[in-house]
Amino acid sequence: ALDAAAARGIAAVHECSGPDIAGRDDVRELLEFQHGVEVRAYWGEAVTSPEQAKALVAELGVHALGGDLFVDGSLGSRTAWLREPYADTPGTGTGYLDADAIAAHLRACTAAGIQAGFHVIGDAAMDAVVAGFQRVADELGGPAVAARGHRVEHAEMVDAEQIGKLASWGVIASVQPVFDATWGGRDGMYAARLGVERAAALNPFAAMAAAGVSLAIGSDAPVTELNPWQAVRAAAGHRTPGHGISPRAAFAAAT
């Protein structure tokens, strides 16, 4: 996999590991493996205290406690956590972490000086994430939260008010523009799951960038392939008018 990344001009990768995806041995072996491509490893396991956070990082040798720490699932499997029901099936998806658990993890990591992160796709899931961040920012102060560079993976369904709050807390959005290229548009999977109107609001990269949210473009491989230029093109050529960013901004976000 690292050879494939290097062949595509990728100098560094982020491994989003965790107990629900892979084992402790997997991430240890990856970090011990000698290769020219730099590996930054995230471990997606919720903690409740600074001591627990520090111990987990020390045990595994990982760089942060986030990545695929699941607040919800995915739109494709209808497990993304939504405010309103899916357009093509009853139900609003699945929430795995509530605002209390999110706040506890974020508080512990912030106090321990460790970057935290969450997998969040649906709008109800983002509601829980923003509520958790708000609690910790109220307790510890916005600058203390922003200093850690906490991260959200995907952040596909996010409204203007939430974007402004995430920006004020220095949250980095790890986004995958090829999702839009693959599933966006009026006839894509997003429209089938959510209806055309809700689907058109997904992945608002321009609004996020304009508000000051730092965008980090990736692939979520193997969900989409390791192909940075494809991602840059998808970010600049967003299928919803007004959501795309310039090629220069996309290149900066991908590097």
N, C-alpha and C positions, 0 to 999 in steps of 0.2 A: 504493500500500500504506500509506503514512504517512497519507494522507487517510482511508483506511478505519479505521486505528487511532484517529485523532483522533475520528472519528464515534462510536466505541465508548467514548470517554472515556479512552483510553490516552494517557498523557503521555510515556512513554518506552518504547523497544523495545530489545531485544538482538538484534543481527544475528550469527548463528552461521555465519560464513563459513569458507572454507578451500580449499586447492588441490584437494580431492576433490569440492567442491560448486560452487564458483564461482571466478572468476579474480581476480587482483589488481586489475585495472581496475574490476571491479564494486564491491569494497569501498571503493576510493578515491573513486569517483564518489558512492557513497552517503554517505560522510562529508563530501564537499564540498557536497552538496545542502542547500540552505537550506530548513528546514521547522520548524514549531512543535513537532513531536514530536522529543524528544531521542533520538539514536541512540548506543548503546554497542556497539562492534564487537569481536567475538572472532574470532581467526584460528586455525583448527585445524590447525596444522602443528607436528610434534614438533621440538624442539631438543635439543642436547646440552651447551651451554655458556651461561653468562651473557652472554657477548659476542654469541653468535648470537641469543639471545633479545632483547637490547636492539636489535640491528641490525634484526631483523625488525619489531619494534614501530615503530622509527623510520622504516623504509622505507614501511610501509603506513599509519602513523598510527592503528593500532588501539589499543584500550585493554587488551587482554589476549590471552593465547595459550591458548585453550581452546575452549569451545563444542563444535562437532562434530569434536573430535579423537577419532577412532573407536577405541575399544578393541574394540568388537564391532559387530554390526549390529542387527537388529530381530526381534522375535518374529513379526510378520506374515510376514516373508520367510524365517523360520527361520534367520536368520543371527546372532541373539543367541547369545552363547557360554555354554553351560550346563554344569553339572557332570554331569548325567545326560541321556540322550538325550530328544529330543522325544517326545511321546506319539503324534504322528500321522505321524512319518517317522523313519527311521534318522538318526543323526548328532547332534552336539552344537553345531552352529553354527560360527561363525568368530571366531577371535581375531586382531585386527590389530596389537595392541601387547601385548608381554609385560611382566612386572614390571620387567625391566631397562630397557626403553624408557620405561616410565611413570616410574620413579625418576629416570632421566636428565633427562627433561623437567621434572619437578617440582623436582629439585635446581637445575637451571639457572634456572628462573623464580623460585624462592624466593631464590636468591642475587642475582638481578638486581632484586628488588623488584617482580616482575610477577605478577599473578594468573594461575594456570594452571587448566586444566579439562579434563575428559574426558567423552566420550559413553560411558555404560556402562549396559547393560540386564540382561544375563544374570548369574546368580550366579557362574559361573566368571570372567566379566569383572570382577565386583566383587572376587573373590578376588585377581586380578592388581592391581587398583587399590589395594586395602588393603595388599597386600604392598609395592607401590611406595611408598606413603605411609609405611609403617612404616620402611622403610630410610632414607628422608630424615629422618624425625623422629628416628630413632636417631642419625643423623649430625649434624644441625643443631640438634636440640632441638625439642620440640613447640611451644613459644611462637614460634619463628622460622617454622614452617610455618603456625601459626594466624594469624599477623600478616598474611599475604597474602590471606586469605579465598579460598582455592582452592575450586573449584566442580566438582560432578559433575552432568551432565545426565541426567535420567531416574531413575537409581538405583531401578529397579523391583523388582529381586530382591535384597534386602539383609536379612541376618539380624540378630538382636539383638546379637551380639558385634561385628559390623561397624558397626552403628549407633553403638554406644558408642565405638568407635575414631574414626569419622568426627567425632563430636561433640567428642572430646578434641582433635582436630587443627583444629577451627574450620572444618570443611568445610561449604560451602553446598550444599544440594540443590535444584537447579532441577527442579521436578516439574510434571507435567501431569495434573491430576485428571480432565480429560475423557477421557483414555485409559481410565480405569476405567469411566467412564460409558458409553463406546462399546464397549469390548471385555471388560469384566469380567463377573462373574456366572457361574453354573453352566453357562450355555449360550453364553457368548461366545467370542470368538476366543482369549482367553487359556486358557480351559479346553480348547479344542480342541487347542491347541499343547502344553499342559503337563499336562493332566489337572486335575480339579477341585481336588485337594488343593494342588498347587503353585500353581495360579492364585489360590487364596484368600489366599495369602501376599503377593501383589504389592501394591506401593504402600502400605506400612504408615505412613501419614502420622502417625497418633497416636503410634506408638512412636518415630518419628524426632523429633517435636516434644518428647515427654516426655524424651528423652535429651539434648536440647539442640542438635540439628541445626537450623540455620536453614533454613527452607523458603522458597523463592522460587517462586511459582506463575506459570506461563506457559502458552502454547498449543502450542508447537512448530509454529506456523503455517508452511506450509499443512496440516500433518498434522491438526490440529484448528483451527477457525476462531478469529479474533481476537474473543473474547467473554469478557471477564473475569468478568461475573456468572455465566455458565454454569460457569466454572471454580470460582468460589466455591461455587456450589450443589453441584457434583460433589464437591468436597473435604469438604463438610459431610455430604453424603448418600452417602458411599462405599458401594459395593455389597457390601463385606464388613463385617459388624458388627464394631465395635471399631477399625477402621482410619481412620475419619473424624475430622475435627477440628471445632471449633465454628465457626459462621459468623464470629464475631469474629476467631478465629485465622486462618481462611481469608482474610478480608478483609485482615488485616495481612500475610499472606504474599503476597497479590496486589498489594500496594501498596508 
